[in-house]
Amino acid sequence: MSFPGETRVIKLYSPVSLDNGVVIDEVTMREPLVRDRITHAKDRGNEEEKEARMIALLCNLSEQDLWLMTAADYSQLLDAFNVFMLPPAKRPKAGSSGQ
């Protein structure tokens, strides 16, 4: 399925070895759709668990893959998500976040 909208590439501070043996050092996050927000609202678990599942979905990762990341890297993913909540004209250009 093709998704409209923007994507952001997030360079990880610490490479992650996924359960399938692949090592990743960056993650691509797509812009959330209304469908993603509705799925998040209907999801089970506490707010942090629901948020992690939505972030994993936007990054085409499993929830378990996300659990392997450092807190600092997860924070970068949350920052990227929050940028997507801004109107496109107000979003900083990719790569201008000081990293």
mmCIF file as gemmi writes it, N, C-alpha and C atoms, coordinates in Angstrom:
data_model
loop_
_atom_site.group_PDB
_atom_site.id
_atom_site.type_symbol
_atom_site.label_atom_id
_atom_site.label_alt_id
_atom_site.label_comp_id
_atom_site.label_asym_id
_atom_site.label_entity_id
_atom_site.label_seq_id
_atom_site.pdbx_PDB_ins_code
_atom_site.Cartn_x
_atom_site.Cartn_y
_atom_site.Cartn_z
_atom_site.occupancy
_atom_site.B_iso_or_equiv
_atom_site.pdbx_formal_charge
_atom_site.auth_seq_id
_atom_site.auth_asym_id
_atom_site.pdbx_PDB_model_num
ATOM 1 N N . MET Axp A 1 ? 0.841 -1.174 0 1 0 ? 1 A 1
ATOM 2 C CA . MET Axp A 1 ? 0 0 0 1 0 ? 1 A 1
ATOM 3 C C . MET Axp A 1 ? 0.886 1.237 0 1 0 ? 1 A 1
ATOM 4 N N . SER Axp A 2 ? 0.51 2.192 -0.773 1 0 ? 2 A 1
ATOM 5 C CA . SER Axp A 2 ? 1.24 3.454 -0.847 1 0 ? 2 A 1
ATOM 6 C C . SER Axp A 2 ? 0.549 4.474 0.055 1 0 ? 2 A 1
ATOM 7 N N . PHE Axp A 3 ? 1.353 5.182 0.834 1 0 ? 3 A 1
ATOM 8 C CA . PHE Axp A 3 ? 0.809 6.182 1.744 1 0 ? 3 A 1
ATOM 9 C C . PHE Axp A 3 ? 1.147 7.569 1.234 1 0 ? 3 A 1
ATOM 10 N N . PRO Axp A 4 ? 0.186 8.49 1.258 1 0 ? 4 A 1
ATOM 11 C CA . PRO Axp A 4 ? 0.492 9.867 0.876 1 0 ? 4 A 1
ATOM 12 C C . PRO Axp A 4 ? 1.251 10.553 2.004 1 0 ? 4 A 1
ATOM 13 N N . GLY Axp A 5 ? 1.791 11.686 1.703 1 0 ? 5 A 1
ATOM 14 C CA . GLY Axp A 5 ? 2.413 12.475 2.755 1 0 ? 5 A 1
ATOM 15 C C . GLY Axp A 5 ? 3.915 12.333 2.803 1 0 ? 5 A 1
ATOM 16 N N . GLU Axp A 6 ? 4.449 12.901 3.839 1 0 ? 6 A 1
ATOM 17 C CA . GLU Axp A 6 ? 5.883 13.038 4.03 1 0 ? 6 A 1
ATOM 18 C C . GLU Axp A 6 ? 6.452 11.843 4.803 1 0 ? 6 A 1
ATOM 19 N N . THR Axp A 7 ? 7.742 11.628 4.647 1 0 ? 7 A 1
ATOM 20 C CA . THR Axp A 7 ? 8.463 10.676 5.493 1 0 ? 7 A 1
ATOM 21 C C . THR Axp A 7 ? 9.671 11.389 6.088 1 0 ? 7 A 1
ATOM 22 N N . ARG Axp A 8 ? 10.156 10.866 7.182 1 0 ? 8 A 1
ATOM 23 C CA . ARG Axp A 8 ? 11.366 11.378 7.833 1 0 ? 8 A 1
ATOM 24 C C . ARG Axp A 8 ? 12.282 10.203 8.126 1 0 ? 8 A 1
ATOM 25 N N . VAL Axp A 9 ? 13.568 10.388 7.881 1 0 ? 9 A 1
ATOM 26 C CA . VAL Axp A 9 ? 14.567 9.376 8.224 1 0 ? 9 A 1
ATOM 27 C C . VAL Axp A 9 ? 15.219 9.809 9.527 1 0 ? 9 A 1
ATOM 28 N N . ILE Axp A 10 ? 15.184 8.915 10.511 1 0 ? 10 A 1
ATOM 29 C CA . ILE Axp A 10 ? 15.749 9.198 11.826 1 0 ? 10 A 1
ATOM 30 C C . ILE Axp A 10 ? 16.987 8.332 12.003 1 0 ? 10 A 1
ATOM 31 N N . LYS Axp A 11 ? 18.14 8.968 12.138 1 0 ? 11 A 1
ATOM 32 C CA . LYS Axp A 11 ? 19.405 8.277 12.378 1 0 ? 11 A 1
ATOM 33 C C . LYS Axp A 11 ? 19.446 7.897 13.85 1 0 ? 11 A 1
ATOM 34 N N . LEU Axp A 12 ? 19.617 6.603 14.13 1 0 ? 12 A 1
ATOM 35 C CA . LEU Axp A 12 ? 19.638 6.132 15.509 1 0 ? 12 A 1
ATOM 36 C C . LEU Axp A 12 ? 20.988 6.416 16.16 1 0 ? 12 A 1
ATOM 37 N N . TYR Axp A 13 ? 20.967 6.729 17.44 1 0 ? 13 A 1
ATOM 38 C CA . TYR Axp A 13 ? 22.207 6.916 18.191 1 0 ? 13 A 1
ATOM 39 C C . TYR Axp A 13 ? 22.916 5.577 18.392 1 0 ? 13 A 1
ATOM 40 N N . SER Axp A 14 ? 22.117 4.513 18.576 1 0 ? 14 A 1
ATOM 41 C CA . SER Axp A 14 ? 22.647 3.168 18.82 1 0 ? 14 A 1
ATOM 42 C C . SER Axp A 14 ? 22.004 2.201 17.837 1 0 ? 14 A 1
ATOM 43 N N . PRO Axp A 15 ? 22.813 1.502 16.999 1 0 ? 15 A 1
ATOM 44 C CA . PRO Axp A 15 ? 22.235 0.514 16.087 1 0 ? 15 A 1
ATOM 45 C C . PRO Axp A 15 ? 21.453 -0.548 16.87 1 0 ? 15 A 1
ATOM 46 N N . VAL Axp A 16 ? 20.431 -1.092 16.232 1 0 ? 16 A 1
ATOM 47 C CA . VAL Axp A 16 ? 19.562 -2.077 16.871 1 0 ? 16 A 1
ATOM 48 C C . VAL Axp A 16 ? 19.597 -3.364 16.062 1 0 ? 16 A 1
ATOM 49 N N . SER Axp A 17 ? 19.803 -4.495 16.752 1 0 ? 17 A 1
ATOM 50 C CA . SER Axp A 17 ? 19.719 -5.814 16.127 1 0 ? 17 A 1
ATOM 51 C C . SER Axp A 17 ? 18.296 -6.32 16.312 1 0 ? 17 A 1
ATOM 52 N N . LEU Axp A 18 ? 17.565 -6.415 15.215 1 0 ? 18 A 1
ATOM 53 C CA . LEU Axp A 18 ? 16.182 -6.87 15.27 1 0 ? 18 A 1
ATOM 54 C C . LEU Axp A 18 ? 16.131 -8.377 15.464 1 0 ? 18 A 1
ATOM 55 N N . ASP Axp A 19 ? 14.968 -8.875 15.855 1 0 ? 19 A 1
ATOM 56 C CA . ASP Axp A 19 ? 14.801 -10.308 16.092 1 0 ? 19 A 1
ATOM 57 C C . ASP Axp A 19 ? 15.081 -11.148 14.851 1 0 ? 19 A 1
ATOM 58 N N . ASN Axp A 20 ? 14.909 -10.567 13.657 1 0 ? 20 A 1
ATOM 59 C CA . ASN Axp A 20 ? 15.157 -11.316 12.418 1 0 ? 20 A 1
ATOM 60 C C . ASN Axp A 20 ? 16.627 -11.287 12.008 1 0 ? 20 A 1
ATOM 61 N N . GLY Axp A 21 ? 17.498 -10.682 12.845 1 0 ? 21 A 1
ATOM 62 C CA . GLY Axp A 21 ? 18.932 -10.655 12.572 1 0 ? 21 A 1
ATOM 63 C C . GLY Axp A 21 ? 19.414 -9.416 11.845 1 0 ? 21 A 1
ATOM 64 N N . VAL Axp A 22 ? 18.515 -8.607 11.343 1 0 ? 22 A 1
ATOM 65 C CA . VAL Axp A 22 ? 18.889 -7.385 10.631 1 0 ? 22 A 1
ATOM 66 C C . VAL Axp A 22 ? 19.3 -6.319 11.648 1 0 ? 22 A 1
ATOM 67 N N . VAL Axp A 23 ? 20.393 -5.62 11.349 1 0 ? 23 A 1
ATOM 68 C CA . VAL Axp A 23 ? 20.837 -4.509 12.188 1 0 ? 23 A 1
ATOM 69 C C . VAL Axp A 23 ? 20.459 -3.21 11.484 1 0 ? 23 A 1
ATOM 70 N N . ILE Axp A 24 ? 19.766 -2.337 12.194 1 0 ? 24 A 1
ATOM 71 C CA . ILE Axp A 24 ? 19.366 -1.055 11.609 1 0 ? 24 A 1
ATOM 72 C C . ILE Axp A 24 ? 20.06 0.084 12.35 1 0 ? 24 A 1
ATOM 73 N N . ASP Axp A 25 ? 20.424 1.124 11.589 1 0 ? 25 A 1
ATOM 74 C CA . ASP Axp A 25 ? 21.006 2.314 12.211 1 0 ? 25 A 1
ATOM 75 C C . ASP Axp A 25 ? 20.203 3.566 11.865 1 0 ? 25 A 1
ATOM 76 N N . GLU Axp A 26 ? 19.104 3.366 11.152 1 0 ? 26 A 1
ATOM 77 C CA . GLU Axp A 26 ? 18.178 4.454 10.87 1 0 ? 26 A 1
ATOM 78 C C . GLU Axp A 26 ? 16.789 3.876 10.661 1 0 ? 26 A 1
ATOM 79 N N . VAL Axp A 27 ? 15.8 4.722 10.853 1 0 ? 27 A 1
ATOM 80 C CA . VAL Axp A 27 ? 14.4 4.326 10.726 1 0 ? 27 A 1
ATOM 81 C C . VAL Axp A 27 ? 13.694 5.385 9.886 1 0 ? 27 A 1
ATOM 82 N N . THR Axp A 28 ? 12.835 4.947 8.984 1 0 ? 28 A 1
ATOM 83 C CA . THR Axp A 28 ? 12.016 5.874 8.207 1 0 ? 28 A 1
ATOM 84 C C . THR Axp A 28 ? 10.604 5.861 8.772 1 0 ? 28 A 1
ATOM 85 N N . MET Axp A 29 ? 10.13 7.035 9.139 1 0 ? 29 A 1
ATOM 86 C CA . MET Axp A 29 ? 8.774 7.181 9.664 1 0 ? 29 A 1
ATOM 87 C C . MET Axp A 29 ? 7.923 7.904 8.625 1 0 ? 29 A 1
ATOM 88 N N . ARG Axp A 30 ? 6.723 7.369 8.404 1 0 ? 30 A 1
ATOM 89 C CA . ARG Axp A 30 ? 5.787 8.038 7.502 1 0 ? 30 A 1
ATOM 90 C C . ARG Axp A 30 ? 4.854 8.926 8.306 1 0 ? 30 A 1
ATOM 91 N N . GLU Axp A 31 ? 4.302 9.884 7.603 1 0 ? 31 A 1
ATOM 92 C CA . GLU Axp A 31 ? 3.338 10.795 8.222 1 0 ? 31 A 1
ATOM 93 C C . GLU Axp A 31 ? 2.083 10.023 8.625 1 0 ? 31 A 1
ATOM 94 N N . PRO Axp A 32 ? 1.568 10.245 9.834 1 0 ? 32 A 1
ATOM 95 C CA . PRO Axp A 32 ? 0.361 9.532 10.26 1 0 ? 32 A 1
ATOM 96 C C . PRO Axp A 32 ? -0.874 9.966 9.467 1 0 ? 32 A 1
ATOM 97 N N . LEU Axp A 33 ? -1.761 9.021 9.301 1 0 ? 33 A 1
ATOM 98 C CA . LEU Axp A 33 ? -3.057 9.278 8.68 1 0 ? 33 A 1
ATOM 99 C C . LEU Axp A 33 ? -4.127 9.302 9.769 1 0 ? 33 A 1
ATOM 100 N N . VAL Axp A 34 ? -5.294 9.793 9.445 1 0 ? 34 A 1
ATOM 101 C CA . VAL Axp A 34 ? -6.41 9.776 10.391 1 0 ? 34 A 1
ATOM 102 C C . VAL Axp A 34 ? -6.655 8.344 10.854 1 0 ? 34 A 1
ATOM 103 N N . ARG Axp A 35 ? -6.563 7.398 9.937 1 0 ? 35 A 1
ATOM 104 C CA . ARG Axp A 35 ? -6.756 5.982 10.275 1 0 ? 35 A 1
ATOM 105 C C . ARG Axp A 35 ? -5.826 5.55 11.411 1 0 ? 35 A 1
ATOM 106 N N . ASP Axp A 36 ? -4.573 6.013 11.381 1 0 ? 36 A 1
ATOM 107 C CA . ASP Axp A 36 ? -3.612 5.656 12.431 1 0 ? 36 A 1
ATOM 108 C C . ASP Axp A 36 ? -4.049 6.213 13.783 1 0 ? 36 A 1
ATOM 109 N N . ARG Axp A 37 ? -4.55 7.441 13.786 1 0 ? 37 A 1
ATOM 110 C CA . ARG Axp A 37 ? -4.994 8.065 15.042 1 0 ? 37 A 1
ATOM 111 C C . ARG Axp A 37 ? -6.225 7.342 15.601 1 0 ? 37 A 1
ATOM 112 N N . ILE Axp A 38 ? -7.131 6.916 14.727 1 0 ? 38 A 1
ATOM 113 C CA . ILE Axp A 38 ? -8.321 6.19 15.179 1 0 ? 38 A 1
ATOM 114 C C . ILE Axp A 38 ? -7.924 4.826 15.723 1 0 ? 38 A 1
ATOM 115 N N . THR Axp A 39 ? -7.027 4.141 15.026 1 0 ? 39 A 1
ATOM 116 C CA . THR Axp A 39 ? -6.534 2.846 15.504 1 0 ? 39 A 1
ATOM 117 C C . THR Axp A 39 ? -5.895 3.003 16.877 1 0 ? 39 A 1
ATOM 118 N N . HIS Axp A 40 ? -5.109 4.054 17.047 1 0 ? 40 A 1
ATOM 119 C CA . HIS Axp A 40 ? -4.47 4.337 18.341 1 0 ? 40 A 1
ATOM 120 C C . HIS Axp A 40 ? -5.522 4.535 19.426 1 0 ? 40 A 1
ATOM 121 N N . ALA Axp A 41 ? -6.552 5.293 19.129 1 0 ? 41 A 1
ATOM 122 C CA . ALA Axp A 41 ? -7.596 5.574 20.12 1 0 ? 41 A 1
ATOM 123 C C . ALA Axp A 41 ? -8.343 4.309 20.537 1 0 ? 41 A 1
ATOM 124 N N . LYS Axp A 42 ? -8.51 3.364 19.616 1 0 ? 42 A 1
ATOM 125 C CA . LYS Axp A 42 ? -9.249 2.134 19.896 1 0 ? 42 A 1
ATOM 126 C C . LYS Axp A 42 ? -8.363 1.022 20.45 1 0 ? 42 A 1
ATOM 127 N N . ASP Axp A 43 ? -7.046 1.214 20.462 1 0 ? 43 A 1
ATOM 128 C CA . ASP Axp A 43 ? -6.096 0.175 20.856 1 0 ? 43 A 1
ATOM 129 C C . ASP Axp A 43 ? -6.215 -0.155 22.347 1 0 ? 43 A 1
ATOM 130 N N . ARG Axp A 44 ? -5.688 -1.309 22.708 1 0 ? 44 A 1
ATOM 131 C CA . ARG Axp A 44 ? -5.699 -1.771 24.096 1 0 ? 44 A 1
ATOM 132 C C . ARG Axp A 44 ? -4.435 -1.293 24.819 1 0 ? 44 A 1
ATOM 133 N N . GLY Axp A 45 ? -4.435 -1.394 26.137 1 0 ? 45 A 1
ATOM 134 C CA . GLY Axp A 45 ? -3.247 -1.081 26.927 1 0 ? 45 A 1
ATOM 135 C C . GLY Axp A 45 ? -3.225 0.354 27.409 1 0 ? 45 A 1
ATOM 136 N N . ASN Axp A 46 ? -2.135 0.67 28.133 1 0 ? 46 A 1
ATOM 137 C CA . ASN Axp A 46 ? -2.003 2.038 28.636 1 0 ? 46 A 1
ATOM 138 C C . ASN Axp A 46 ? -1.511 2.955 27.515 1 0 ? 46 A 1
ATOM 139 N N . GLU Axp A 47 ? -1.471 4.236 27.802 1 0 ? 47 A 1
ATOM 140 C CA . GLU Axp A 47 ? -1.151 5.226 26.761 1 0 ? 47 A 1
ATOM 141 C C . GLU Axp A 47 ? 0.234 5.002 26.155 1 0 ? 47 A 1
ATOM 142 N N . GLU Axp A 48 ? 1.215 4.633 26.985 1 0 ? 48 A 1
ATOM 143 C CA . GLU Axp A 48 ? 2.573 4.41 26.474 1 0 ? 48 A 1
ATOM 144 C C . GLU Axp A 48 ? 2.623 3.219 25.52 1 0 ? 48 A 1
ATOM 145 N N . GLU Axp A 49 ? 1.909 2.14 25.86 1 0 ? 49 A 1
ATOM 146 C CA . GLU Axp A 49 ? 1.87 0.965 24.988 1 0 ? 49 A 1
ATOM 147 C C . GLU Axp A 49 ? 1.184 1.294 23.662 1 0 ? 49 A 1
ATOM 148 N N . LYS Axp A 50 ? 0.085 2.011 23.722 1 0 ? 50 A 1
ATOM 149 C CA . LYS Axp A 50 ? -0.637 2.396 22.509 1 0 ? 50 A 1
ATOM 150 C C . LYS Axp A 50 ? 0.229 3.293 21.628 1 0 ? 50 A 1
ATOM 151 N N . GLU Axp A 51 ? 0.922 4.235 22.261 1 0 ? 51 A 1
ATOM 152 C CA . GLU Axp A 51 ? 1.802 5.143 21.532 1 0 ? 51 A 1
ATOM 153 C C . GLU Axp A 51 ? 2.929 4.368 20.85 1 0 ? 51 A 1
ATOM 154 N N . ALA Axp A 52 ? 3.533 3.432 21.569 1 0 ? 52 A 1
ATOM 155 C CA . ALA Axp A 52 ? 4.635 2.644 21.007 1 0 ? 52 A 1
ATOM 156 C C . ALA Axp A 52 ? 4.165 1.831 19.802 1 0 ? 52 A 1
ATOM 157 N N . ARG Axp A 53 ? 2.975 1.243 19.892 1 0 ? 53 A 1
ATOM 158 C CA . ARG Axp A 53 ? 2.457 0.473 18.752 1 0 ? 53 A 1
ATOM 159 C C . ARG Axp A 53 ? 2.201 1.374 17.55 1 0 ? 53 A 1
ATOM 160 N N . MET Axp A 54 ? 1.694 2.582 17.782 1 0 ? 54 A 1
ATOM 161 C CA . MET Axp A 54 ? 1.459 3.491 16.66 1 0 ? 54 A 1
ATOM 162 C C . MET Axp A 54 ? 2.784 3.92 16.037 1 0 ? 54 A 1
ATOM 163 N N . ILE Axp A 55 ? 3.78 4.253 16.85 1 0 ? 55 A 1
ATOM 164 C CA . ILE Axp A 55 ? 5.09 4.647 16.33 1 0 ? 55 A 1
ATOM 165 C C . ILE Axp A 55 ? 5.692 3.492 15.533 1 0 ? 55 A 1
ATOM 166 N N . ALA Axp A 56 ? 5.599 2.273 16.061 1 0 ? 56 A 1
ATOM 167 C CA . ALA Axp A 56 ? 6.122 1.104 15.341 1 0 ? 56 A 1
ATOM 168 C C . ALA Axp A 56 ? 5.442 0.97 13.98 1 0 ? 56 A 1
ATOM 169 N N . LEU Axp A 57 ? 4.133 1.128 13.937 1 0 ? 57 A 1
ATOM 170 C CA . LEU Axp A 57 ? 3.381 1.037 12.683 1 0 ? 57 A 1
ATOM 171 C C . LEU Axp A 57 ? 3.857 2.085 11.682 1 0 ? 57 A 1
ATOM 172 N N . LEU Axp A 58 ? 4.054 3.308 12.154 1 0 ? 58 A 1
ATOM 173 C CA . LEU Axp A 58 ? 4.485 4.387 11.264 1 0 ? 58 A 1
ATOM 174 C C . LEU Axp A 58 ? 5.9 4.164 10.735 1 0 ? 58 A 1
ATOM 175 N N . CYS Axp A 59 ? 6.686 3.371 11.467 1 0 ? 59 A 1
ATOM 176 C CA . CYS Axp A 59 ? 8.073 3.087 11.067 1 0 ? 59 A 1
ATOM 177 C C . CYS Axp A 59 ? 8.217 1.726 10.399 1 0 ? 59 A 1
ATOM 178 N N . ASN Axp A 60 ? 7.098 1.032 10.177 1 0 ? 60 A 1
ATOM 179 C CA . ASN Axp A 60 ? 7.112 -0.297 9.582 1 0 ? 60 A 1
ATOM 180 C C . ASN Axp A 60 ? 7.975 -1.266 10.402 1 0 ? 60 A 1
ATOM 181 N N . LEU Axp A 61 ? 7.861 -1.174 11.72 1 0 ? 61 A 1
ATOM 182 C CA . LEU Axp A 61 ? 8.562 -2.06 12.645 1 0 ? 61 A 1
ATOM 183 C C . LEU Axp A 61 ? 7.528 -2.777 13.5 1 0 ? 61 A 1
ATOM 184 N N . SER Axp A 62 ? 7.954 -3.855 14.146 1 0 ? 62 A 1
ATOM 185 C CA . SER Axp A 62 ? 7.068 -4.509 15.104 1 0 ? 62 A 1
ATOM 186 C C . SER Axp A 62 ? 7.208 -3.815 16.456 1 0 ? 62 A 1
ATOM 187 N N . GLU Axp A 63 ? 6.241 -4.033 17.294 1 0 ? 63 A 1
ATOM 188 C CA . GLU Axp A 63 ? 6.312 -3.479 18.651 1 0 ? 63 A 1
ATOM 189 C C . GLU Axp A 63 ? 7.559 -4.005 19.364 1 0 ? 63 A 1
ATOM 190 N N . GLN Axp A 64 ? 7.872 -5.287 19.154 1 0 ? 64 A 1
ATOM 191 C CA . GLN Axp A 64 ? 9.051 -5.891 19.778 1 0 ? 64 A 1
ATOM 192 C C . GLN Axp A 64 ? 10.339 -5.241 19.277 1 0 ? 64 A 1
ATOM 193 N N . ASP Axp A 65 ? 10.382 -4.867 17.992 1 0 ? 65 A 1
ATOM 194 C CA . ASP Axp A 65 ? 11.559 -4.16 17.459 1 0 ? 65 A 1
ATOM 195 C C . ASP Axp A 65 ? 11.768 -2.851 18.211 1 0 ? 65 A 1
ATOM 196 N N . LEU Axp A 66 ? 10.694 -2.146 18.455 1 0 ? 66 A 1
ATOM 197 C CA . LEU Axp A 66 ? 10.778 -0.859 19.149 1 0 ? 66 A 1
ATOM 198 C C . LEU Axp A 66 ? 11.31 -1.023 20.565 1 0 ? 66 A 1
ATOM 199 N N . TRP Axp A 67 ? 10.93 -2.119 21.225 1 0 ? 67 A 1
ATOM 200 C CA . TRP Axp A 67 ? 11.375 -2.371 22.597 1 0 ? 67 A 1
ATOM 201 C C . TRP Axp A 67 ? 12.89 -2.516 22.684 1 0 ? 67 A 1
ATOM 202 N N . LEU Axp A 68 ? 13.546 -2.846 21.578 1 0 ? 68 A 1
ATOM 203 C CA . LEU Axp A 68 ? 14.998 -3.042 21.572 1 0 ? 68 A 1
ATOM 204 C C . LEU Axp A 68 ? 15.765 -1.729 21.471 1 0 ? 68 A 1
ATOM 205 N N . MET Axp A 69 ? 15.076 -0.639 21.215 1 0 ? 69 A 1
ATOM 206 C CA . MET Axp A 69 ? 15.733 0.666 21.056 1 0 ? 69 A 1
ATOM 207 C C . MET Axp A 69 ? 16.04 1.297 22.407 1 0 ? 69 A 1
ATOM 208 N N . THR Axp A 70 ? 17.041 2.173 22.398 1 0 ? 70 A 1
ATOM 209 C CA . THR Axp A 70 ? 17.325 2.948 23.603 1 0 ? 70 A 1
ATOM 210 C C . THR Axp A 70 ? 16.227 3.997 23.788 1 0 ? 70 A 1
ATOM 211 N N . ALA Axp A 71 ? 16.114 4.476 25.005 1 0 ? 71 A 1
ATOM 212 C CA . ALA Axp A 71 ? 15.125 5.518 25.286 1 0 ? 71 A 1
ATOM 213 C C . ALA Axp A 71 ? 15.428 6.784 24.484 1 0 ? 71 A 1
ATOM 214 N N . ALA Axp A 72 ? 16.714 7.079 24.288 1 0 ? 72 A 1
ATOM 215 C CA . ALA Axp A 72 ? 17.092 8.27 23.513 1 0 ? 72 A 1
ATOM 216 C C . ALA Axp A 72 ? 16.636 8.145 22.063 1 0 ? 72 A 1
ATOM 217 N N . ASP Axp A 73 ? 16.783 6.948 21.485 1 0 ? 73 A 1
ATOM 218 C CA . ASP Axp A 73 ? 16.329 6.753 20.105 1 0 ? 73 A 1
ATOM 219 C C . ASP Axp A 73 ? 14.806 6.81 20.011 1 0 ? 73 A 1
ATOM 220 N N . TYR Axp A 74 ? 14.12 6.224 20.984 1 0 ? 74 A 1
ATOM 221 C CA . TYR Axp A 74 ? 12.658 6.297 20.982 1 0 ? 74 A 1
ATOM 222 C C . TYR Axp A 74 ? 12.202 7.753 21.09 1 0 ? 74 A 1
ATOM 223 N N . SER Axp A 75 ? 12.912 8.536 21.885 1 0 ? 75 A 1
ATOM 224 C CA . SER Axp A 75 ? 12.593 9.96 22.016 1 0 ? 75 A 1
ATOM 225 C C . SER Axp A 75 ? 12.72 10.679 20.671 1 0 ? 75 A 1
ATOM 226 N N . GLN Axp A 76 ? 13.713 10.289 19.871 1 0 ? 76 A 1
ATOM 227 C CA . GLN Axp A 76 ? 13.851 10.879 18.528 1 0 ? 76 A 1
ATOM 228 C C . GLN Axp A 76 ? 12.633 10.554 17.661 1 0 ? 76 A 1
ATOM 229 N N . LEU Axp A 77 ? 12.119 9.318 17.793 1 0 ? 77 A 1
ATOM 230 C CA . LEU Axp A 77 ? 10.937 8.928 17.022 1 0 ? 77 A 1
ATOM 231 C C . LEU Axp A 77 ? 9.727 9.756 17.458 1 0 ? 77 A 1
ATOM 232 N N . LEU Axp A 78 ? 9.59 9.966 18.757 1 0 ? 78 A 1
ATOM 233 C CA . LEU Axp A 78 ? 8.488 10.801 19.251 1 0 ? 78 A 1
ATOM 234 C C . LEU Axp A 78 ? 8.609 12.232 18.74 1 0 ? 78 A 1
ATOM 235 N N . ASP Axp A 79 ? 9.835 12.751 18.711 1 0 ? 79 A 1
ATOM 236 C CA . ASP Axp A 79 ? 10.051 14.102 18.182 1 0 ? 79 A 1
ATOM 237 C C . ASP Axp A 79 ? 9.62 14.186 16.716 1 0 ? 79 A 1
ATOM 238 N N . ALA Axp A 80 ? 9.982 13.161 15.925 1 0 ? 80 A 1
ATOM 239 C CA . ALA Axp A 80 ? 9.595 13.139 14.511 1 0 ? 80 A 1
ATOM 240 C C . ALA Axp A 80 ? 8.071 13.077 14.383 1 0 ? 80 A 1
ATOM 241 N N . PHE Axp A 81 ? 7.434 12.261 15.211 1 0 ? 81 A 1
ATOM 242 C CA . PHE Axp A 81 ? 5.976 12.177 15.198 1 0 ? 81 A 1
ATOM 243 C C . PHE Axp A 81 ? 5.36 13.548 15.485 1 0 ? 81 A 1
ATOM 244 N N . ASN Axp A 82 ? 5.884 14.237 16.487 1 0 ? 82 A 1
ATOM 245 C CA . ASN Axp A 82 ? 5.345 15.554 16.855 1 0 ? 82 A 1
ATOM 246 C C . ASN Axp A 82 ? 5.519 16.579 15.74 1 0 ? 82 A 1
ATOM 247 N N . VAL Axp A 83 ? 6.583 16.465 14.959 1 0 ? 83 A 1
ATOM 248 C CA . VAL Axp A 83 ? 6.763 17.348 13.8 1 0 ? 83 A 1
ATOM 249 C C . VAL Axp A 83 ? 5.63 17.125 12.801 1 0 ? 83 A 1
ATOM 250 N N . PHE Axp A 84 ? 5.229 15.868 12.617 1 0 ? 84 A 1
ATOM 251 C CA . PHE Axp A 84 ? 4.139 15.569 11.685 1 0 ? 84 A 1
ATOM 252 C C . PHE Axp A 84 ? 2.807 16.162 12.137 1 0 ? 84 A 1
ATOM 253 N N . MET Axp A 85 ? 2.678 16.507 13.407 1 0 ? 85 A 1
ATOM 254 C CA . MET Axp A 85 ? 1.437 17.094 13.908 1 0 ? 85 A 1
ATOM 255 C C . MET Axp A 85 ? 1.343 18.583 13.588 1 0 ? 85 A 1
ATOM 256 N N . LEU Axp A 86 ? 2.442 19.171 13.134 1 0 ? 86 A 1
ATOM 257 C CA . LEU Axp A 86 ? 2.445 20.581 12.734 1 0 ? 86 A 1
ATOM 258 C C . LEU Axp A 86 ? 1.921 20.728 11.307 1 0 ? 86 A 1
ATOM 259 N N . PRO Axp A 87 ? 1.341 21.871 10.969 1 0 ? 87 A 1
ATOM 260 C CA . PRO Axp A 87 ? 0.985 22.114 9.567 1 0 ? 87 A 1
ATOM 261 C C . PRO Axp A 87 ? 2.249 22.023 8.709 1 0 ? 87 A 1
ATOM 262 N N . PRO Axp A 88 ? 2.157 21.474 7.502 1 0 ? 88 A 1
ATOM 263 C CA . PRO Axp A 88 ? 3.357 21.296 6.671 1 0 ? 88 A 1
ATOM 264 C C . PRO Axp A 88 ? 4.223 22.545 6.532 1 0 ? 88 A 1
ATOM 265 N N . ALA Axp A 89 ? 3.621 23.709 6.412 1 0 ? 89 A 1
ATOM 266 C CA . ALA Axp A 89 ? 4.404 24.938 6.238 1 0 ? 89 A 1
ATOM 267 C C . ALA Axp A 89 ? 5.201 25.302 7.493 1 0 ? 89 A 1
ATOM 268 N N . LYS Axp A 90 ? 4.805 24.79 8.637 1 0 ? 90 A 1
ATOM 269 C CA . LYS Axp A 90 ? 5.481 25.115 9.896 1 0 ? 90 A 1
ATOM 270 C C . LYS Axp A 90 ? 6.48 24.045 10.325 1 0 ? 90 A 1
ATOM 271 N N . ARG Axp A 91 ? 6.58 22.965 9.561 1 0 ? 91 A 1
ATOM 272 C CA . ARG Axp A 91 ? 7.507 21.888 9.917 1 0 ? 91 A 1
ATOM 273 C C . ARG Axp A 91 ? 8.937 22.279 9.577 1 0 ? 91 A 1
ATOM 274 N N . PRO Axp A 92 ? 9.879 21.998 10.495 1 0 ? 92 A 1
ATOM 275 C CA . PRO Axp A 92 ? 11.283 22.225 10.14 1 0 ? 92 A 1
ATOM 276 C C . PRO Axp A 92 ? 11.679 21.272 9.019 1 0 ? 92 A 1
ATOM 277 N N . LYS Axp A 93 ? 12.608 21.691 8.207 1 0 ? 93 A 1
ATOM 278 C CA . LYS Axp A 93 ? 13.096 20.823 7.139 1 0 ? 93 A 1
ATOM 279 C C . LYS Axp A 93 ? 13.758 19.602 7.755 1 0 ? 93 A 1
ATOM 280 N N . ALA Axp A 94 ? 13.614 18.454 7.12 1 0 ? 94 A 1
ATOM 281 C CA . ALA Axp A 94 ? 14.256 17.228 7.611 1 0 ? 94 A 1
ATOM 282 C C . ALA Axp A 94 ? 15.747 17.463 7.716 1 0 ? 94 A 1
ATOM 283 N N . GLY Axp A 95 ? 16.325 16.996 8.826 1 0 ? 95 A 1
ATOM 284 C CA . GLY Axp A 95 ? 17.761 17.154 9.023 1 0 ? 95 A 1
ATOM 285 C C . GLY Axp A 95 ? 18.147 18.445 9.697 1 0 ? 95 A 1
ATOM 286 N N . SER Axp A 96 ? 17.193 19.311 10.004 1 0 ? 96 A 1
ATOM 287 C CA . SER Axp A 96 ? 17.533 20.589 10.637 1 0 ? 96 A 1
ATOM 288 C C . SER Axp A 96 ? 17.254 20.576 12.135 1 0 ? 96 A 1
ATOM 289 N N . SER Axp A 97 ? 17.136 19.371 12.709 1 0 ? 97 A 1
ATOM 290 C CA . SER Axp A 97 ? 16.798 19.273 14.132 1 0 ? 97 A 1
ATOM 291 C C . SER Axp A 97 ? 18.016 19.348 15.032 1 0 ? 97 A 1
ATOM 292 N N . GLY Axp A 98 ? 19.192 19.599 14.457 1 0 ? 98 A 1
ATOM 293 C CA . GLY Axp A 98 ? 20.376 19.718 15.275 1 0 ? 98 A 1
ATOM 294 C C . GLY Axp A 98 ? 21.164 18.437 15.412 1 0 ? 98 A 1
ATOM 295 N N . GLN Axp A 99 ? 20.747 17.393 14.717 1 0 ? 99 A 1
ATOM 296 C CA . GLN Axp A 99 ? 21.465 16.122 14.798 1 0 ? 99 A 1
ATOM 297 C C . GLN Axp A 99 ? 22.606 16.094 13.833 1 0 ? 99 A 1
